[in-house]
Amino acid sequence: MDFRLLHPIPPLKKYIRYFWMLEQRSADAEERSFKIMADGIPGMIFQQYPEASRDHYQQQLPGLFLYGTKTRYANMQVKGTFLDVGVSFHPGVLTSFLPLTVCDLTNQYIDMDDLIRTTLSEQLSHAANFEQKVHLLECFFLQQLKCNNTPDRKTEWAIHLLQQGRTLPQVRSVLNISERTLERYFKHHIGVTPKMYARIYRFQSALDLIRQSNFGSLTAVAHLQQYFDQAHFIKTFQQFAGASPKHFLRKAKEQLPNFPEWLK
């Protein structure tokens, strides 16, 4: 299976983290299982061969779909030839591109054809390679920026503060807003509460440590990320990753971050 990653052009860097591609050329390849882990960010996926994939409920996924912030893991199965190209957004930017209610997309996905009128899926299917597909996506997002709202600056700053290790009371103090107002900002622009986002970010920080071969012990990781105890850490990990940390280390083959293939 081939994996590639490209970063966006400068005008889109504040909105898009990267573009990625996963490809399996062999039609005889056995079914592969993937886990989609909670990472606090939305995304978009184009499938060259949509018949190859099934979602958590064994339903075929659309050819081009948008998915929201995840508060739990999901499973995905792929069989035979597939070529998926994805967009990993920064948190809180979807309303800059598309007319939607972000909280309605939490733990959900939507066919792009049901959201806006666009020929993007058809264009992507005819693009010859990954670079051409990324160029088409960049042109689409640049055009969408002209039609929709700019990101909410307070939500952007709140995310930055949480990522710097500030507590929620500290974030509210810096922004001079109430708990209810901060929660409204997060639900509107990210799709989850500030508390849930902070939990997911802490899990992701722990996961980054585990990805390092010299992370030490799981107890040390739990302590560094200020979990109450290792049992609490494992319970959170299972909610967001679908497995214990030890099981993740044994079974996950992670080329694309937060989208590991689950080995048999």
C-alpha positions as CSV (number, residue, x, y, z in Angstrom):
1,M,0.0,0.0,0.0
2,D,1.4,3.4,-1.0
3,F,1.1,6.5,1.1
4,R,1.8,10.1,0.1
5,L,1.4,13.5,1.7
6,L,1.5,17.0,0.3
7,H,1.2,20.4,2.1
8,P,-1.1,23.1,0.8
9,I,-0.2,26.3,-1.1
10,P,0.5,29.3,1.2
11,P,-3.0,30.9,1.0
12,L,-4.5,27.7,2.4
13,K,-2.0,26.8,5.1
14,K,-4.1,28.4,7.9
15,Y,-7.1,26.2,6.8
16,I,-5.6,22.9,5.7
17,R,-2.9,20.8,7.4
18,Y,-2.1,18.5,4.5
19,F,-3.4,16.4,1.6
20,W,-2.9,12.7,1.7
21,M,-3.2,9.7,-0.6
22,L,-3.5,5.9,0.2
23,E,-3.4,3.5,-2.7
24,Q,-3.7,-0.3,-3.1
25,R,-3.2,-1.3,-6.8
26,S,-3.8,-5.1,-6.4
27,A,-7.4,-6.1,-7.1
28,D,-6.7,-9.4,-5.4
29,A,-5.6,-7.9,-2.1
30,E,-7.5,-9.2,0.9
31,E,-9.7,-7.0,3.0
32,R,-8.0,-4.4,5.1
33,S,-9.3,-3.0,8.3
34,F,-8.7,0.5,9.5
35,K,-9.5,2.4,12.6
36,I,-10.3,6.1,12.4
37,M,-9.3,7.6,15.7
38,A,-10.6,10.8,17.3
39,D,-8.3,13.6,16.5
40,G,-10.3,16.8,17.0
41,I,-10.3,17.8,13.3
42,P,-12.6,17.4,10.3
43,G,-11.7,16.2,6.9
44,M,-12.7,15.3,3.4
45,I,-12.1,12.1,1.4
46,F,-12.4,11.4,-2.3
47,Q,-12.6,7.7,-3.4
48,Q,-11.6,6.8,-6.9
49,Y,-13.3,3.4,-6.3
50,P,-16.1,4.0,-3.7
51,E,-17.3,0.4,-4.0
52,A,-14.1,-0.8,-2.3
53,S,-14.9,0.6,1.1
54,R,-17.4,0.1,3.9
55,D,-18.0,2.3,7.0
56,H,-18.5,1.3,10.7
57,Y,-22.0,0.0,9.8
58,Q,-20.9,-1.9,6.6
59,Q,-22.5,0.8,4.4
60,Q,-20.8,1.9,1.2
61,L,-19.2,5.4,1.6
62,P,-19.9,8.2,-1.0
63,G,-17.3,8.9,-3.7
64,L,-16.6,12.4,-2.1
65,F,-17.6,13.1,1.4
66,L,-17.0,15.5,4.3
67,Y,-16.7,14.3,7.9
68,G,-16.9,16.2,11.1
69,T,-15.0,16.1,14.4
70,K,-15.0,12.6,16.0
71,T,-15.5,12.0,19.7
72,R,-15.1,8.3,19.3
73,Y,-13.3,5.9,17.0
74,A,-14.8,4.3,13.9
75,N,-14.0,1.2,11.8
76,M,-13.5,1.1,8.0
77,Q,-13.0,-1.9,5.7
78,V,-11.4,-1.7,2.3
79,K,-11.1,-4.6,-0.2
80,G,-9.3,-4.9,-3.6
81,T,-8.1,-1.9,-5.5
82,F,-8.6,1.5,-3.9
83,L,-7.2,5.0,-4.2
84,D,-8.3,7.5,-1.6
85,V,-7.3,11.2,-1.5
86,G,-8.0,13.1,1.7
87,V,-7.9,16.6,3.1
88,S,-7.0,17.2,6.8
89,F,-8.3,20.5,7.9
90,H,-7.3,22.6,10.9
91,P,-10.0,22.7,13.6
92,G,-12.7,25.3,13.3
93,V,-12.4,26.2,9.6
94,L,-15.2,24.3,7.9
95,T,-17.5,27.3,7.9
96,S,-14.9,29.2,6.0
97,F,-15.5,26.9,3.0
98,L,-19.0,25.5,3.2
99,P,-22.5,26.6,4.3
100,L,-23.1,24.1,7.1
101,T,-23.9,23.7,10.8
102,V,-20.7,22.1,12.1
103,C,-22.2,20.5,15.2
104,D,-24.6,18.5,13.0
105,L,-21.6,16.8,11.4
106,T,-20.0,15.6,14.7
107,N,-19.3,11.8,14.3
108,Q,-21.1,12.0,10.9
109,Y,-20.2,12.3,7.3
110,I,-22.1,13.8,4.4
111,D,-22.0,13.3,0.7
112,M,-20.7,16.5,-0.9
113,D,-23.3,16.2,-3.6
114,D,-25.9,16.6,-0.8
115,L,-24.2,19.7,0.5
116,I,-23.4,21.9,-2.5
117,R,-23.7,21.7,-6.3
118,T,-20.2,20.9,-7.6
119,T,-18.5,18.9,-10.3
120,L,-15.5,18.4,-8.0
121,S,-16.0,14.6,-7.7
122,E,-16.1,14.2,-11.5
123,Q,-13.0,16.4,-11.9
124,L,-11.1,14.4,-9.3
125,S,-12.0,11.1,-10.9
126,H,-10.5,12.2,-14.2
127,A,-7.3,13.7,-12.7
128,A,-4.3,11.7,-13.8
129,N,-2.3,11.7,-10.5
130,F,-2.2,12.8,-6.9
131,E,-0.6,16.2,-7.8
132,Q,-3.4,17.0,-10.2
133,K,-6.1,16.0,-7.7
134,V,-4.5,18.2,-5.0
135,H,-4.4,21.1,-7.5
136,L,-8.1,20.7,-8.2
137,L,-8.9,20.6,-4.5
138,E,-6.8,23.7,-3.9
139,C,-8.7,25.6,-6.6
140,F,-12.0,24.5,-5.2
141,F,-11.1,25.6,-1.6
142,L,-9.8,29.0,-2.9
143,Q,-13.0,29.6,-4.7
144,Q,-15.1,28.5,-1.7
145,L,-13.2,31.0,0.5
146,K,-14.6,33.8,-1.5
147,C,-18.2,32.7,-0.8
148,N,-18.1,32.0,3.0
149,N,-17.2,33.3,6.4
150,T,-13.7,33.9,7.8
151,P,-12.7,31.8,10.9
152,D,-13.8,33.0,14.3
153,R,-10.7,34.6,15.9
154,K,-11.7,33.8,19.5
155,T,-12.2,30.1,18.7
156,E,-8.8,30.1,17.0
157,W,-7.1,31.7,20.0
158,A,-8.9,29.4,22.4
159,I,-7.6,26.3,20.5
160,H,-4.1,27.8,20.5
161,L,-4.3,28.3,24.3
162,L,-5.5,24.8,24.9
163,Q,-2.7,23.4,22.8
164,Q,-0.3,25.4,24.9
165,G,-1.5,23.6,28.0
166,R,-3.8,26.3,29.4
167,T,-6.8,25.1,31.4
168,L,-10.4,26.0,30.4
169,P,-10.7,28.5,33.2
170,Q,-7.5,30.2,32.0
171,V,-8.7,30.2,28.4
172,R,-12.0,31.9,29.5
173,S,-10.0,34.4,31.6
174,V,-7.7,35.3,28.7
175,L,-10.6,35.7,26.3
176,N,-12.7,37.5,28.9
177,I,-15.8,35.3,28.1
178,S,-18.1,33.1,30.1
179,E,-18.2,29.3,30.1
180,R,-21.4,29.3,28.2
181,T,-20.1,31.7,25.5
182,L,-16.9,29.6,25.0
183,E,-19.0,26.4,24.7
184,R,-21.2,28.1,22.1
185,Y,-18.1,29.1,20.1
186,F,-16.8,25.6,20.1
187,K,-20.0,23.9,19.2
188,H,-20.6,26.3,16.4
189,H,-17.1,26.2,14.8
190,I,-15.7,22.8,15.9
191,G,-18.8,20.7,16.7
192,V,-17.8,19.7,20.3
193,T,-17.6,21.3,23.7
194,P,-14.3,22.8,24.9
195,K,-14.1,20.1,27.5
196,M,-14.4,17.4,24.8
197,Y,-11.9,19.1,22.6
198,A,-9.4,19.3,25.5
199,R,-9.9,15.6,26.2
200,I,-9.2,14.7,22.6
201,Y,-6.2,16.9,22.4
202,R,-4.7,15.4,25.6
203,F,-5.3,11.9,24.1
204,Q,-3.5,13.0,20.9
205,S,-0.6,14.3,22.9
206,A,-0.3,11.0,24.7
207,L,-0.5,9.2,21.4
208,D,2.4,11.3,20.0
209,L,4.5,10.1,22.9
210,I,3.6,6.5,22.3
211,R,4.5,6.8,18.7
212,Q,8.1,7.5,19.8
213,S,10.1,4.4,20.3
214,N,11.7,5.7,23.5
215,F,8.5,6.8,25.2
216,G,9.3,4.7,28.3
217,S,6.3,3.2,30.1
218,L,2.6,3.7,29.7
219,T,2.5,4.8,33.3
220,A,5.0,7.5,32.5
221,V,2.9,8.7,29.5
222,A,-0.3,8.8,31.7
223,H,1.7,10.8,34.3
224,L,3.1,13.3,31.7
225,Q,-0.3,14.0,30.3
226,Q,-1.8,14.4,33.8
227,Y,-4.2,11.6,33.7
228,F,-5.6,10.7,37.2
229,D,-4.1,7.2,36.9
230,Q,-3.2,4.6,34.3
231,A,-6.7,3.0,34.4
232,H,-8.2,6.4,33.4
233,F,-5.7,6.8,30.6
234,I,-6.5,3.3,29.2
235,K,-10.2,4.0,29.3
236,T,-9.8,7.2,27.5
237,F,-7.5,5.6,24.9
238,Q,-10.1,2.8,24.3
239,Q,-12.8,5.4,23.7
240,F,-10.8,7.4,21.2
241,A,-8.7,4.7,19.5
242,G,-10.8,1.6,19.9
243,A,-8.1,-0.4,21.6
244,S,-5.8,-0.2,24.6
245,P,-2.4,1.4,24.3
246,K,-0.7,-2.0,24.3
247,H,-3.1,-3.4,21.7
248,F,-2.4,-0.3,19.6
249,L,1.3,-0.9,19.8
250,R,0.9,-4.5,18.7
251,K,-1.7,-4.2,16.0
252,A,-1.6,-0.7,14.5
253,K,0.3,0.0,11.2
254,E,0.1,3.8,11.0
255,Q,1.2,5.4,7.7
256,L,-1.5,8.1,7.8
257,P,-1.8,9.6,11.3
258,N,-4.9,8.6,13.1
259,F,-6.0,6.2,10.4
260,P,-4.0,3.0,11.2
261,E,-4.4,-0.2,9.4
262,W,-5.3,-2.9,12.0
263,L,-3.2,-6.0,11.4
264,K,-4.7,-9.4,11.9
